[in-house]
Amino acid sequence: MSHVKLMVDSGSKCSRIYDYIRDNSPHRVQMRDVYNLIAKIKKAVGSNLTDEDQVAELLVDFNVSADGKVVCIDENSRGQTAVVSISSQHMR
């Protein structure tokens, strides 16, 4: 299970996790079992973080995710966070 958790944390695709479980486990699994397992692992990881940490993680992921964005994140002395995001690409 720890290998699967590591694969989920590193962003492995469902098909790779499915192949790993199928090759290394005596259990017969289906793709929906893998989707459910990934959701369960992600939910368990998310519950360990505070709301503030989850927001910070979301903002960092947003900042790193794609080119063409300018993001400014600032926190004041009371712990309030402000975010300004500018995108140079439009969505279709």
Summary of the structure (lengths in Angstrom):
residues: 92
radius of gyration: 18.0
end to end distance: 40.2
largest distance: 54.4
contacts: 178
relative contact order: 0.09
helix: 55%
strand: 15%
